[in-house]
């Protein structure tokens, strides 16, 4: 426990991000409660600024920098929600954000980053290309690198979603979050640990991107090998900052098949009238595939985001 | 003015439906505010029970019946949201609901009605067939006919959406609702008339189903001729109960083209993360096509429903 961030680290993050993020609503669904046998409380970070919880980590990370670093700006590599989050957070806080994106990133993603004022630097498509380009950017500009998920400042920012949920819905038996890079589930677990210690923390991960599951089983970070899932936010690797937190505070990870993710997405769209991305419904898939785990329980579910290309849906 | 329902009729309806409907949230969108130049307040009745405002009118209509009528149940003809609303309202209140639906109604609609416990009676596909079947049902069962939109009890129930909106967001310059059968815009206008008299009421109607627009222009109810719009909830005719209210209290109706409806739908889905049906975004299309009308204004928008077949989207 010695290396965990402290309760004060979490409350400080909450104070820091509060003026810059939406306090998102918690929603319920009698239809999904009936189907699952659980009482589900959905924390709707699809309604967060730029459409995902990533805004929380980006704001907290930037606000944690010393003044002189702010002047030189921040840099990251991402083709997903964190690219948009760091761009918007930097603009809101009046600093520069440089985003290294692979040349083959979807045009719609590049457009969104540019729309939030992020400066895009293209790299080759391999992880090595991307990291080499990022190092060159940092060397040239003096910008501070902020990793999308394996950064304690980002994890602490992410924890504020669950801090808010616990304030609004006390006495949860279980809180669930999807697992990709590990930054959200780590923040979720820290918030539960300090503010609702009897709440069990369970992750949900695509079976076709199961590196976190395998890492928890073996106790050692396992590489992600050709992750191939519709939940595009969950294809990334665990890191050495978030994995120790996950190993200590997350009870288990449930693996979810592609069709279960899609069925969960359709349920949330049709029954809850919420636009959420597939990464957000891995949890719903997990709840419906394991009714015995959730039956009769009061369960918090972090809906991580709603950025989806509506012209390219799986149904 | 002598024939308008009274303020007390509206407050009574509010008291009557309150225990049985969700008080739906009001949401805002910085993206849509920026695009429109207005300050938009969306009343999210897509989150209402059964997914549309129709629940309000159905509950109020049933609760307005004398006890002996309750025992014989209610009947309606609808293949849309009112069919689901009357079925669910009747089930909640423990009475029988019979729904006359045309044989060619989509399977998904029949399934939804049956799912809420409505008893489906099939009719031929013409309006004449439908009305003949309804009359036969009423004669046989003694059920009370409740029209989906041209019924003062339904209109008063519908008014509660705008009553809530006005409580939550005072001092609206304009309130907008879509116009189909006229039951929603009539209820909206009544609520504004009594509880926010300085608020102007503007309707939005598909150009391809413009009977209400033509009726307002001529002062006489005009028939709907081959309405052909994606906004399937708005293909119905005005009636003699709601038209006088509309003529007296609605300032004007803006006509909206099909592509504008679809563009509005996509905006609400992608930027607001809300699943809404095309009938709900005719208003958004109207606001974006007439910026001069809405610029700088505080505008309430009734999002009427979110029941949409996600496997059959226009984008």
Interface residues (C-beta under 8 A of the other chain):
Chain A: X25 X27 X46 X47 X51 X266 X269 X270 X273 X274 X275 X276 X306 X308 X310 X311 X313 X315
Chain B: X25 X27 X46 X47 X51 X266 X269 X270 X273 X274 X275 X276 X306 X308 X310 X311 X313 X315
